[in-house]
Amino acid sequence: MNNKMEWSQLINDKRFGLEHYHDPKKSKIRTDFRRDYDRLVFSSPFRRLQNKTQVFPLPGSIFVHNRLTHSIEVACVGKSMADEIAIVLGERYSDKPWNSLFQHIGDIVAAACLAHDLGNPPFGHSGEKAISTFFSEGDGRHLREKLTDKEWSDLINFEGNANAFRLLTHSFKGRRDGGFAMTYSTLASIVKYPFESSLSTKGKFGFFTSEKDDFVKVAEELGMLRLEAPDGKVKYARHPLVYIVEAADDICYEIMDIEDAHKLKILGTEEVIELLSGYFPDEERAHMQEVMNRVDDPNEKIAYLRSCVIGVLVKRCAEMFIANEDKILSGTFKGSLLGNLHSIEGDAYRRCNSLSWDKIYRASDVVDIELAGNRIITFLLEKLIGAVVHPELNYSRLLLSKVPRQYDVEAPTLFGKIQAVLDHVSAMTDVYALDLFRKLNGLSLPAV
């Protein structure tokens, strides 16, 4: 058994579900990795992200980030970081016949960044929590005895990352085999937690029981390291490019959430300037202050600092990846790229993270969204799961007739029926979920 992953195997343009069409020798102007990116941009699930909450309530008079703008920015940052890494790796392996594979890293990471939030339900991370607690604390508890231990573990630990892998690979009714038919490398690059839910820590895992065999197929093809796990459970070392996707995501949500909080006046201008200036030594801070003195708009000052911070974090994370390449390939690297920065930038990032939890994620508007989202999602699950469990009831027939055909509410197993409901609910936008909630409660009726 290999104790180290190989780049020549990790970068693979074979398409999931379309393996029989694969021809690695075929010349293409637009590579399959670039096709992954384009396919995501033009997809309905990606467009729906524009109406899904990132952190703050969706736009009133002030525009803040939603899941769509966040994903686009993560893709930009991830590609920049990957391109820097690819240059160094290309030089490091200049004598290898497969050296040209490194030119694809930027496109793989960019596509994975676009896809990383596709499985997230409406109303931000509180939506994930609402789904899992419906089963662990709510009306869904009565289903426990009718499901296997692994199925139950998937439900009480519902995870957007695992749901993204399902969305990209599952063959929904009437759709082609292989789901999005993404390349193996792109699929592996979105799975931050490459193990099953029964091995999860803090509810984090990478794939549902229904997609376990699919993930194993991808992982084995790419030569990802299988790690020891109890009772034959599935656990792998991360695909190396996951670290780049994760770092880009962490950089964007942390820094952009602070910029959004400033626009919403949750954080003051001087407070944010001091916070973001902390990423730089005194001599650089003096120059940056000179630049900011040339403009009067406080939002422009913060935007300038934000771009500087992202630039330096991209550079430092790329350096961290290169310095630890051997550990990453051998599956022994611990933590994240950002978490391992023990420098002025790492200290500043941790200060930002601490402030975000104290002042942003507990802000009144954010908590209001969590409360409303929890109520809406819980209600929808009560009704829809009740309908698939008791489809013979008149109300159930009416309600299930509204579920899009691609979701198999008549699946042969109870777990399959529940997953169809979760597929439907997690795909909803905030606006659609709220509208359906109102209609089912009789608070909104069609015009007559």
N, C-alpha and C positions, 0 to 999 in steps of 0.2 A: 504493500500500500504506500502511495506517495505521501510524503509529509510536507509537501510544498506544492502550491498551485502553479500552473504554467500559463504565462500570457498567451502563448500560441494556441492554447485550448480555451482560455477564458474569453477571448474575443472571437465570437462565433455568430455568423449571420444566418444560421439556419432558423427558419420560421416555425413557431409552435403551431401544430395542426396542419402545416403545409410542408412537412419534411420531405414528402415524395417529390416536391418540385425543386428541391434544393440543388443548385449547381454552383459550387464555390469557384469554378473556373470562368463562369460567365462574366463578361465585362459589362459594367454598368456605369453610366455617367452619374446617376443618382444612386448612391449606395443603399443597401437595405436598412442600414441604421438611420440614414437620412429619411427614408420612407417611413420608418417608425415615427419619427418626429412629425412629419407632415400628416400622417394618418391620424395621429392624436389631435393635431390642431383642427382638423376638419370633422372631428367626431362630436356626436351629440353629448356624451358624458362630459367632454371637456368644455363645451359651450355652457353647459348647465352650471359649471363652477362660478360663473359670473353672478349667480343668485344664491350663492352659499356663503354664509358668514365665515370670515377668517377669525377675527376677535371681536371687533366692534360692530354695533348694529349697522346694517347696510344703509347706503347713503340717504341722508336727509339733505341739508344744505351744504354739508361738507363731505367730499368724497374720500373714503378710506378704502383700505384694501379688502378685496374679497378673495375667494379661493382662486379665481382665475388670474387676477393680477399678481397674486402671490406666486402662483405656479410659473407664470411667464418670467418673473424676476428671478426665481430660483433657477430656472433653466439658463438664464443669462449668466448668473454667477457661477453655476456649476460648469458651464462650458468654458468659461474663462479659466477656472481652476484646473479643469481637465486638460485644456490646451497647454498650460504651463507645465503640468506634469508630463504630458506626452512628449514635449521637447526634450526634457531631461532623460526620460526613459528611452527615447529614440537614440540618443547619444550613448546611453549606457549599454544598450544592446545593438549597437551599430553593426556588429559582426554576425548577427543572426539573420537567417533567410526570411524570417517572418517579421522583421523589423517594421515593415510598412503597416502592420496592423495597428500600431499606436496612433496613426493618423485618424482612426475612427473613434478614439476614446471620447473626444469632445461631443460628437453626435450621439453616442450611446448615453452619455451622462445627461445631455440636454433633453433627450427623449424621456429618460427615466425621471428627470425632474418634472417634466410636464405631467407625467402619469402618477406621481407619488401620492397625490391627494384625491385621485379619482374615486376611491372607495369610501371617502368620508361622508357621513350623513349630513343632513342640514343642521344648522345652528352650532357650528364649530365643534370643538372637542366634547362639549357637553352632550352633543347628539350621540356620540359613541357611548358615553356613560349612561345616558337614558336607555339605550337599547340593552346594555348589559345588566343594568339594575332592574329592568322590567322582568328579567328571568330570575335574578338572584334575590330580589326584594319584593317584586310586584306580583301582578296576577299571573305571570308566566311560571311561577314556582310550581303550580300544579302539574306542569308537563314533565317534571323531573323524572318520574318513574317510567315514563314512556320513551325515554331516550337513553342512548348509551353514555358511558362516562365521557368519552371523547366528544360526542355531540354536545353534551351539556356544557363541557368546558369551553367549547367554541362559543356558545351563546352567552355565558356569564362573563366571558372575557372579550366580547365583540370588539374587533380591532380594525380600524380603517385601512391599515397597511395590508392586512390579510385580505380584506374585502377588495382592495385594488387588484391584488393578484388574481382573485376570483373573477372580477369584472373583465380583466384582460384575457383570461384563458378559458372561461366557462362558455360552453355552447348553449346559449339561451334558445328558447323555442323559436324556430323559424330562421335562426341565424346560422352562419357557417361554422364548421368545425374549427376549433382553435381560438374562438373568440376574436380578438383583434389581430390574431396571427402575427404577434410581435416576434422579433428576433430573440433567441435564447439569452443573449447577453443583456439586452434591455430589460427583459423580465427579471432576471436575477439581480439586476442593479437597483430595483425598487424594494427588494425584500430586506428590510433593516434587521429583522429578527428571524433568521432562517431555522426555525424550529416550530413544533406543533404546540397547540395551546396548553396542553397538560404540562409543558415545561416552561410556561410563561412566567415572567417576573413582572409584577406590577401590571398584569393584564396585557403585556406586549408579546406578540407572536407573529409569525409570518404567513401562515396559510391555514385554511380550515381543513377539517378531516376530508371533506369532499374533494379538495384540490391537493391532498398530500402526494398522491402518485404523480400528479402533473409536476409538482415542484421537484420531486426526486428525479424525475426524467430530465428536467432542465439542469439540475445540479450535477447529475452524473455525466451528462454530455459535456458540461463545461469543466469537469474535473475539480469541482469544489470539494473541499475536505469534509468528510463525514466524521463527526465527533462522537465520542462515547456518550451514550444516554441510557438510562435505566429501561428495562423491559422492552428493548428493541425499538424504542421511540426514535423519531426522526429529528436529528439536529446536525446542522452543518456550520462550518465557518462561513463568514460573510464573503460574498463576491467582493473583490477589492474595490470596485467602482462604487459600491454602496457607501463607502466612507466619504467619497466626494459628494455624492448626492445628499447625504446626511449633513455634511458641513455647509453646503450651499443653503439647504433648508433652514438650518439653525441660524446662520448669518442673517438671512432675509427676515425670518419671523421676529428675531430679536431686535434688529436695528430698525426695521420698518414699523414694527409695533410702537417703538418709541417715537418715531416720526409722526405716526398717526395720532398718538396720545398728545403730542405737542399741538397738532392741528386742532384737536378737540379741546385743547386747553386743560387737559388733565395734568400735563406737565408744563412748567414754565420754560421760557426761552433760555434764561441763564442757567437753569438747572440742567437742561439738555445739552447746552454748549459745554458745560463743565464735565458732564458725563461722557460725551463723545470725544472731547479733547483728551480724555484720559488714556486714549489708545496711542498717544504720541509723546515722545520726549519733549522737553522744554523748548529746544531750538526749533523744532517743527511746529510746535504750538504757536510760537511767536509769528511765524510766517503765515500760518492759517488765520490768526487773528487779523493780520494785515489784510488778507483777502476778504474776510467777513466785514471789515470796516468799510469796504467799498460799496456795500449794498445796505439798504435800509430794511428791506423786507425780512422779517424774522424767519419766515418759512424758507426763504432762499438761503439764509445762513445755515439752517439745519440741513437742508438738502445738500449743500456743499460738504458739510461735515460727514453726513451719511455716506456720500460717495467716497470720501477719503477713507472712512472706516472700513467699508466693504473692500476697497482696494487692498488695504494692508492685511485684512483677514484672509483674503483670497491668497495672497502671497505667502503668509505664514502657514496656512493649512496645506498649501502645495508643498512647501518645504518640509512640513511634518510628514506628509505622505511619502515623499522621496526618501527622507531619512529613515523611515520605518518600513520601507517596501518589503524587506525580507520577512519581518514579523507579520506583516499583513498577508503576504503570500503563504506563510506557514500557519496562519490562523492563531497566532499568539499575541497579536496586538490587542491591548485592552482599552476599552473606552472609545471615545470619539476623537477626531482630529482636533476639534476646538477644546475639548476637555483636557487634552494633553499639552496645551500651550502653557508653559510655565514662563511667562514673560510679561512685559508691560501690557501686551495685547490680551493675553489670557486673563490677567487680573482685571483689566477693564471690562472684558466680556462678562466675567462673573459678577462684577458690580452692576452691570446692566441687567443681568438675569435676576439678581436679587431685587432690584428696584421694580422690575416688571411685575414680579409676583406681589410686591407690597402695594404698588400704586396703580398698575394697569389691569391685571387680570382679576383684581377684586374691586374694580371701579363699579359704581352703581349700574351704569348702562350695560356693562358686560355681564354682571350678575342677573340683571333683568332678562337678558337674552337667554341665559342658562335656565332660568326658572320657566320662562315661556316655552323654550324649546323642549324642556323635559316634559312639560304638561302636554304639549302637542304630540310629540313622538309617542309618549306613553299611551295616550288616547287612541292614536292610529293603530298602534300594535294591539291594543285590547280588542278593537273592532275587527281588524284584518285577520289576526291569528284566531280569534273566535270564529270567524267565518270559514277559514280553511279547516278548522277542527270539526265544525258542525256545518258542512256545506248544504245539508238537506233543509236547513231553515230558510224561510222566505227572505228574511233580511240578508242572510249570507249570500243567497243567489243574486240579489240586487247589488250588493256591495262588490262581490267578486266579478260581476260583469263590467265593473269600472276599472279593473286591474288590467294594464296592458298585456297583450297576448304573449309577449316574450317571457313573462314570468309564469312558471309552471305551477299554478296553485292546485293542480290536480296530480301532482307528483305522487309516485307510488308509496313513498314513505312519509311519515310525519315530519322528520327532519327536513326532507326535501320541500315539503309544503311551507314549513317555517322559513326556510332559506329563501323561498320565492317571495314571501312577505318582506323579509329583510332586504332582498335585492330591490324591491319596489320602493320601500321607505327610504333606504339609504341613497337611492338615485334621485329622490325628490329635492327640489330647490326649497329654500326657506319659504318663498312666496307660495309655491304649490302646496307645501305641507300645511301652511296656515289657511289657505283657501279651502283645502279638503276638510280640515278640522272644523272650520266654520260651517261648511255645508252639512257635514254629518251631525253637527250639533243643532242644525236648523237655524243658524244665525245668518245664513246667506242663502238666498233662493234665486233661481233663474228668473229673469224678468218675464212678466206675463202681460 
